[in-house]
Amino acid sequence: MLYNEPSPLEVKIVTKRFGLPNSASLDTYLATEGFKAFRKAMEMSPEQIIEEVKVSALRGRGGAGFPAGLKWSFVPRTSPKPKYVIINADESEPGTCKDRLLMENDPHQLLEGILIAGRAIGAHKGYIYIRGEYRYLIEVMDRAIAEAYSRGYLGKNIQGTGFDFDIYTHSGAGAYECGEETALLDSIEGKRGIPRMKPPFPAVVGAWQSPTLINNVETLSSVPAIIRDGGAAFAALGPPKNGGTRMICLSGHINKPGVYELPVGFNLLRMIYEVGGGMRNGKKLKAVVPGGSSCPLLKAEECDISMDFDSLAKVKSMLGSGGTVILDEDTCMVRFALRIMKFYAHESCGWCIPCREGTTWLKKMLQRINDGGGQKSDISLLGELSNNMLGRTFCALGDAAAMPTISIVEKWPEDFEAHMNGRSCPYAHAAEPVLA
Amino acid sequence: MSDLINLTIDGKPVQAAPGTLVINAAKQVGIEIPSFCYYDGLPSVAACRMCLVDVEKTPKLQVACTLPVAEGMVVRTETPTVREARKGTIEFLLTNHPLDCPVCDKGGECELQDMTFRYGAGESRFVEQKLHVDEQQWSPVVFFDAPRCILCYRCVRVCDDGMGVNALGVINRGAHAEIAPNHFDHLECDECGMCIDICPVGALTSGMYRYKTRPWEMHHVGTICTHCSNGCKTTLGIRNNEIIRGNNRDHSGINGEFLCIKGRYAFDFVHSPERLQSPLLRKNGSLEPVSWAEALTAVAAKFKEVRARNGKFAVIGSNHTTNEENYYLQKFAREALGTANIDHHHTGDVATLLDAVSGKTGALATTADLYHRKAILVVSSDLSQQHPFLSFQIRANVRHHEAHVYTVTPGPVREQKQAVRSIITVPGQELADVESLRDQLKTEPELVIVFGDAIKGDAVHQLVAFGDSLGIPVKYVCLVDYSNSRGAADMGLSPQLGPGYRPVGATGLAYDEILAAADLDVLWVVGANPLKRASLAATGAFVVVNEMFLTETAQRADVVFPAASAYEKNGTVTNVCGEVQRLKAGLQVMGTKPDLEIVGLIAKEMGINIGIWSSDKVFDEIRAGVHGYNIPLPIVATGGAAQTTPVNGHVPPGSRPDLIQSSRDTLFTSGSLGRYSKTLSSVLEAPGALYSGIRP
């Protein structure tokens, strides 16, 4: 089902079947150009497929934005070991809720993307790692997989092409850390989900010590369109090196929150006021989390910006995983920082010292400030501790906790000062900040 | 050496082999990069982030414990950023650390203390509440205090990789993550205590040592463990004539960091309340405490009387006494008592192996060979139970050098997990099963064959012939049970072979024959307990026993001399691989004397001169006269291990293979001695129950 009305400004590529009757069924999929790309891919060489993906300028939709074609090309296809395609459906970034819609409304598009990726890297097995909280989606995917098997779109000799491929779902158990691709690999192997040392990268030594391609759901769901309509057409949708569309999960203090498919590089202010229907109750914009809780926040005056990987990098933020959270003038940034840090302290896997101890310390300190027990020196200490985590942790989780905190302390010191010396929160009348 | 990589660390040029980690390359030029989780020989985990260094042309600080050297790399370990990062890491570490250093066992030898002292901040900025978890007892030996833990995972890795036991893991997440034992609230493991010694802080502490002392109140004596034959060095921490702990913190000795439960904790028999501290003399049917003078007089008088009437003596020696004591005892028996009836409990057929490899050079493996040689064949021994250090060496060899391990054993053994091929054999079938490995073994560049007591007599010759036929260099280890089993054989505690396996004129009675001889006049048992399993046929014999405890044999004695333990005397012992190492007296237990002195005093009382009974003098005599023992004195004197050379010549047959029998001790037993160790008797695991997951 869909949770919001589509916007006329959307460019429907990966969501084009959303809203069709029985959009999750194979019949609907086949009737709407389904598996056309797969047939085409079977006539292409693996190198041609990878080249097409490179041309499309598709960048990873999980958050890091790594060029997908390049990642595919890293998998040593000549390795005698089996190769695996692993789909990261551990969508856990606060503010992000797109992969669930893609799996729920168009599971076969994902399956087709997996098959094409498998063909490109020489894999014959795929595992969809779905976060444990998405239990119903495991059933959706299992149904779609069963349907594909029964109609010859999975299994041996798919559609007479001689290509074999099996897909399995695998349930996560509720750890944010398992969305980190190497922790995901440990988890899928039945171990405690902690990140692995890199190098070697998963492309070379991944699941079960074998070459492994790990892609996000949205990334692979974009692949059928790229192969079907050509990489160039996909690339043309966005600015240079930022091909295609993004599923933007607009949430927070706006009138029409929802998930919208917009071209990469869509202006953020237009996103808020035209797609999102403007600020709720006519309030003023205060801050934006551009792409999930790990991203440094933008001040209102920074929001006239193209939502692409490179533009956001220029203002020291990130496009991330498309979880765009809009905050209005009534938002207490101390409470918001606390809310984020509670999440990271809870989700830190505990492997390395700076992340494990840093997130917990910051959480306790933010709680104390929020409760009115802050001291002036705490403000600089927040920044220092965050900087002591930044770049020094084993994986990116520590950075993800540090970056938004640093930006909040830097950009809204007045909110912290207002809490000092036992004073109560100036935003106490406002509702709890929203974060999906 | 053109394949060395050139780099610069803190301005110093460094050359290192490819693959060397920056943290180790720095050590080469005397630069210490601090770390908690990095541990030589264990896989890097990069968890503590303490070893961050600045590497030119990289944007972020790099982890020196996982970063291999690269040509032209420029590393800086003392930049303001690096110092700041270390300070930050220490500060993070101390947030939830209880800082209970004044009562912590580790206080004074704690890496977290040292690091904080060198790299940490002077004051704490953490004013929030600390997390607390109550301490847990995981076994009689292992206690865990989670708040002190810094999660460096050394314990987990040493248990997994070092010991092959996999008893420790991590539970919970984030700041609540903690180390957990394998069976819910307790450990079922080797109880080796490796996790405790490797712990850089006071999180894992031992039941023996905790809250007993401050480390600086002890003095430390490095000596050799008196239990199994592996000859591990253990450093005794002694305070007020009491052993408080055993460990090998300085990693010296052949065993490096390794010790099992016996070396680390089973010194406690020394302070057993059952320890004999006064000579006992049988008066009116019961053993009464008497003075040393009275006991010595009684024994000397009896010996002289029996000697004068050409009566029948027999002497049973020990697997635990020093080389000097064994040598001196057989000399006393042969010269002063004029008897060839001398033997000890043989636990492996060393004599036949020495005969079989006679004339070959390099045919006897050292403990180090088990770590360095490319292939190991284990025949009929459960090394992890009976020879834990040898087992540790083999595991490390596989881990570090990808050695090939083959096992031919009557039951499942831990080595199987790493073996390229394992055969479960039945008694008598061992050599046939070894033969079936021929084609595979031939492809190995070299081999060490380790064999237990199932291979004895002719079978040893056949095994060596098999080794010869492989066409590759083969070394051998003949397994024996106890700390100086090898030395007892070498020193001639045998009825037919004198010191250095030299044939002696007349062959005397062997061990079982001594016990079965109804016409014995005198039986002298030094540090052995033969009457535990057999009865003495000579009911009228005068029995003298040197013992630490009132064992079954001592109870039968007419005179009991309270003997000093290995930890209370100087001397040398020879381990299973023929490596001679030095015992250093750590303490004295009131009323006891070393066996060497007891033998000497009896000789003196009898008016016989067989030489001065100082261990140094006797060792000189051994080096001069016993074949194979002409070893470099400085090595032994400075606490090293020197391997004896093989006998170059035929060792006459006559050893009694039928009498060779291992005691099949486990990790938690140690002959009669083990009964008096509270630790060994307090651990509850059934040894061998650890092999889940190994398919027989």
Interface residues (C-beta under 8 A of the other chain):
Chain A: A175 E177 R192 M197 A345 H346 E347 S348 C349 G350 W351 C352 I353 P354 R356 E357 G358 T359 T360 W361 K364 M365 R368 L381 L385 N388 G391 R392 T393 F394
Chain B: S44 V45 A46 A47 C48 R49 M50 L52 K60 L61 T66 E84 A85 G88 T89 E91 F92 L93 T95 N96 R125 F126 E128 Q129 L131 I150 L151 G169 V170 N172 R173 G174 A175 H176 A177
